[in-house]
Amino acid sequence: MLNYDIVVIGGGPAGLAAAVSAKRNGAESILVLERDKELGGILNQCIHNGFGLHTFQEELTGPEYAGRFIGQLQEEQIAYKLNTMVMDIGANKVVTAMNREEGMFEIQAKAIILAMGCRERSRGALNIPGYRPAGIYSAGTAQRLVNMEGYMPGREVVILGSGDIGLIMARRMTLEGAKVKVVAELLPYSGGLKRNIVQCLDDFGIPLKLSHTVVDIDGKERVEGITIAQVGPDRRPIPGTEEHYACDTLLLSCGLIPENELSRSLGVEMSPVTSGPLVNECLETNVEGVFACGNVLHVHDLVDFVSEEAASAGRHAAEYILNGARHLASGGRDIPIQAVEGARYTVPRTINPERMDEKHTVRFRVGDVYKNCYVSVYLNNERIIHRKRPVVAPGEMEEVVLKKEQLAGFPDLSQITVKIEEA
């Protein structure tokens, strides 16, 4: 059996940043396991720019951003295995994996970092009626076909869902000569970043229809047309509002689901809101010595925030290796963070004022669009943060910074509350 201090599952942006951070913080032997044929994860197919403004203070493409971290991984001489699928994680941190060269093998880890990323919601999860013709793709699959494989999925395109990948693919398909007829979104607001709506739809004259969904797909062998309809507050189609678009391709961009089958089988406690693990301020799950970061934890907007979060997970995993149980038993208690009144969830879910850094960033998303509101944080019943915002929306992640000295001023602290308050 192989033995490593830390095994990182996933070689995308989260896994790379976590591994590099763990090595720089004192962990000796680290192994990264990646199921694809190359490191970098989803970044390899994201050839547009806009990455790295926070991390490297310059604008990079996805492959360039991944290349920076792959370079750091190689500088630190961190081991990795490609084309390697993790089959199971045992309760005693034994990782069972397999690849073509070694067959099935086991690795004993002292700590594990979960960085498996996320997957797209499929047509089967969306319950769209109609036949099953060719020409229906998830936006990420279409992105891979166009940017990496050199194939054009279609020439006349309708996109369902306004997630960031769908918005970016509306622009990409247009630049490649396709005609994007419409982007339909079930919700009354977009699921993507505001800048992507402007740069990818508005700049190319592509209409975005909110509160609309696909109600029928024409064609048996190949998509021949799509019918969309307006939906009411109950999200059911309104009869008489149908519009038909002749097209040969339907792209689906209807949200991302964290890849947590391994986490569940390990017994990691999951959030019903994010479908990701519940973690403390060290990004440690309820299973001791198992940490989570990146999109497997909750879906991020920017890869820079993924890298920042993953670096924190790597540092804490290294501390866990070096200090063992003392890292956990440093006194204090876990204070729950409650997300209410507009805030849907927080990462982390609990925070230990004794163990936390001098400052800690709490990230969360809201459940609706709120204008002229305040982002507020309460310690017990006392408000310590009251920040005015012109608008907050579900497509943009929010954050608040908690300071250790603030929390230390409340010796009887039993609950931290994050909420949106109307102006």
N, C-alpha and C positions, 0 to 999 in steps of 0.2 A: 504494500500500500504506500502511495506517495504521501508525504507530510509537508504541509505548508502552514505558515502563520496565518495568512489571509487568502481566501479564495474569492475572487470577484467573478460573479456570474453576469456576463454581458460585456462586450468590448466596444460599445457605443460611447457617446460623449460622457455619460455618467460613469461607466465602468473605467474608462481611461483616466478621468480626473480623480476618481476615488483611489485607483491603484497608485498613481503618481504621488498623491498627497500622503497615502499610508507609508510609502517608502521614505518620503522626505521627513516623516515624523517618527521614524525609528523602527518600522516593521522590517524584518530582514527578508523573509522569503514570501513572495507574493506570486500568485498564479491567476491570470485572466483567462476565462473560458468563453469562447465566442463561437456561435453555431454557423456564422456566415464564413465565406472564404477570405474575408479581409476585415481588418479592424475599422472602426469609424461609424458603424451602424447606419442609421437613416441619413446621416450627413453626406454620405457618398453620393446620394442621388439629388441632394439639394444644391444645384449648381448656381442658384441665384445668390446675390450678395445680401448683406445685412447681418451677418454673424460676427461676433467678436468685439463689438463696440465697447462692452463693459469689461471683458476679460483682457483684451489686447489693445484697447483704445484705437482700433482701426477696423475698417470694414472688410470682411473676408467672405469668400464663398464657403459653403458647407465642407467640401473636400479640403480646402485650405485650412479651415478651423480644425478639422479632424487631424490633418497632417501635423499641426503644431503639437497636439497632444500625443500622437503616435511617436513623434520625435522625442518628446519628453520621456515617454515610456521606454524607448530604446536607450536613451541616455542613462536612465536609472537602472538599466539591465533587468527589467522586470520580465519574467517568463510569461508566455501566452501560448494558448493552443487554439488554432482555427479549425473550422469544420467539425467542431466538437459540441455535441448535444448533451446537456445535463438532464439526466433522467429522473433523479431523485435526490433529496437532501434528507439524511437521517437525523433523528433527534440529537444524536451525539456529534453532530456536525460532520458526518461522513457524506461526501458528495459522490454520487455515482454518475459517471459520464461515459460517453462512447464516441469513438471516431473510427475512420476507416483503417488507420494504421495500427492502433492499439486495441481495437475492439472495445469491450466493456472494461472499465477500470474504476478504482475507488481512490478518493483523496481524503485524508484526515486533515481537517482545518481547525485552527484554534478560533478563528472568527470568519464570518461570511458576510460579504456585501452583495445585496440583491440589486442588480442594475439591468434588468431584462427589458426595460422600455415598455412600449405599448403597441397595440395593434388597432387596425381600423374596424369600425362596426360594419358588418357585412350586410348584403341585401337580405339574407335570411333573418337578421335581427331587426329589419325595418318593416317586414310584412307588406311589401309592395305587390299588388296583384298583377296578373299578366303571365304570359309564357316566359320561358327562360332562353331567350335568343342570345346570340353572340353580340358583343358590343357594350356589355355592362361591366364596368371596372370600378374598383375603389380608386380614389384620387391618388393614393400613394402608389398603387400598382401602375397606373398610367404614368406617373412621374418617373418610376423606374424604367418603364418601357421607352419613354421618350429620351430621358437624360442619360441612361446607361446602356440600354440595349439597341437604341437607334431605330425603334419601331414607332410608327404613328398609329395610335389606337383608332382614330376616326377623323372625319373631316367636318361633320356638323354635330355639334356637341350641346347637350343640356347637362347642367350640374345640379345635383340635389344636395343641399347642405352648404353652409357658408363658413365651414371651418377653414383654418389658415391654409391647409394643403389644397383644398378645393379652390380657394381664391387665387393662390399662386399658380395652380394648374389652368385656371381660366386665362391668365396672362400668357402662360407658357404655350398653351395650345394655339392661342391667337398669333403669337410670334412665329410659330411653326406653320402658319397658313390655314389653320382650321377656323371655322366660324362658330363662336360660342354664342348660342341663341339667348340663353337666360340662366341665371343662378336662382334657384328656388330655395327658400328657407322656411321650415315648419314654424319656427318660433317668431315672435314679433320683433326680435332683434338679431343681429348677426352674431355668430359664434366665433368670429375671427377678430384680429387686431384692426383697429380703425385705419392704421396706415396701409394695411393690405387691401382694404376696401377701396381706398383712394387710388393706390398705385396699380392695383390689378384689375379693378372693375371700372371705376369712374374714368381713369385715364384712357381706357379702350372702348368706352361707350357700351359696356356690357350691363344690361339691366339686372338689378337685384330685387327679387320679389319676396318680401317678408310675409309671414303667415300664409305660405303656399306649400303644397306638397305634390308629389307625383301620385296620380290615382290610376293611371293605366300605362302599359307599355305595349306598343303595336309591333307586330312582326314575329314570325316564328323562327326563321333561320338567323336573321340579323335584325337588330333594332331598326324600325322604320319610322317611328314617331313616338313622342311622349305627350301624355295629357297631364297638365297640372291643374290644380284647383285651389281656390282660397279656402282656408280653414277658419273656423270660429274659435272663440275662447276655449272651447272644449277640445280643440285640435282635430275636430272632425271636418271633412270636406263639406263645403256649402254647395248644395245642388244649384246648377245654373251658372256657376263661376268658372266652368272648365275652359281651358285654353289648350289648343293642340299645336305642337311644334314638330315639324318634319325634321328628323335627325337620324344619324346612324350610330350614335354613341351616348351613353348615360354614365356620367361619373358620380360616384357617391362620396360625399365628404360629411359624414353624419356623426362625427365624434370618434374619440379614441378610448380604448379600454386597456388599462394596465395589465401586463402579462403576469398574472399572479398564481397560476396553477401550482408552481413549485412552492410558493409561499404558503398557500392553503394547505398543501399536503404536509408541510413542516409544522403546521399548527399556529402560524402567525395570525394574530387577531387583525381583522380587516375592517376598514371603514365602509359603511353602507353607502356613503355619499361619493367617495372617490374611487371605490373598488381597489384601493391600495392599502398597504399596512398602516396600522396606527403606531406612531413612533413618539419617543420622548425627545428632549432637546438635543440629545446626542445622535438622533436619527436611528436609535436602537429600537427594535421591535420588542414584543413581549417575550420572545425567545432570546435568552441571554447570549450575547456575542453575535447576534445576527442583525445587521444594519441594512437600511434600504435608502435609495436615493434616485433622483431623476424621475422619468415618466412612469416607472413602476410604482412610485410612491403617490404621485398625483401629476396630472398632465400640465406641463409648463408652456408658457408662451415663447420664451427666449432660451436658447441653448446656453447663453451666458449664466443664467440662473441655475440651470442644471449643473453646470461645472462648479459653480460656487457651492451649491448644496452637496454635491458629490465630494468636493474637497473636504468639507466638514465631516462627512461620513467616514472618509478615509482616515482623517486625523483621529477621530474618536475610536475607530477600529484599532488603530495603532496604539492608542492609549490603553485600550482594553487588553491588548496583547502584552504590553509592557507592565501594566499594573494589576491585571487580573481582576478579581472580585473587588479589590479596593477601589477601583474606578467606579463601581456601582455603589459601594457602601460608604460614600463620602459624607454621610450625614444629610440632613434635610429630608424633604419629602416631595413627592411628585404632586404638583398643583395642576388640576385639570383646567384646560382652556375651553371655554364654551363659546360656540358660534351661534348667535341668535339674531333675530330681527334683520334679515337681509344677508347676513354672512352665512354661508352654507357649511363651511368646515374650516379647520385650521391645521397647518402643519408647522410645528409639532402639535400633538394632541395634549401632551402634558409637559410641564417644565419644572425642573428642580432648581430653586433659587440658589442653593449652596453649590451646585455642580455646574451651573451655566457659566458661559463666558461673560465678560463685562457688558457686552451688548449681544442681543439675540434677535434675529429677524424672524417674525412670524408671518407666514404667507397664507393667503386665503382667497376664495372667490365669492362673489355675491350671486344671488339667485335671480336678480332682475336688473333692469336699468333704473338707476336712481339719479335724479338731477338735483343740484344745489343741496347736497346732503353733507353729513359729517361722518367720518370714520372715527369711532370712539372705542376706547379700551377702559374697562373698569377693573380695579383690584378690590375684591369684595364689592362694596357698593360705592366706592369712591372713584370718580372719573379722573384718569391721569393723562389720557390722550383725547383730543377733540379736534380733528383735522378737517378743515373744509375742503370739499371736492366739488368741482362743477358738474362732473358726471362720473359714475362708476357703472361698469357693465360686466356681465358674465364672461365676455371674451377676453377681458384684461385682468391678469392676476394683481391682487392688491397686497400690500405688506405694511406691517407696523414693527417698530423696533422697541423692544423692551430692554430696560437697563437694570443691571444687577442691583445697583444702589437703590433704585425705586422699589424693587420687590423686597429688599432687605428692610425697608422702612415699614413693612407690614408683617410683624412677627406672627400674627394670627391669620395670615392669608390662607383662604380655603378655596378661592375660585377666581380665575381671570376670565373676563367676558369681553368678546369682540362683537361689535354690532354696528349697524348703519342707522344713523338718526337723521330724521328729516329736519331741514333747516327751519 
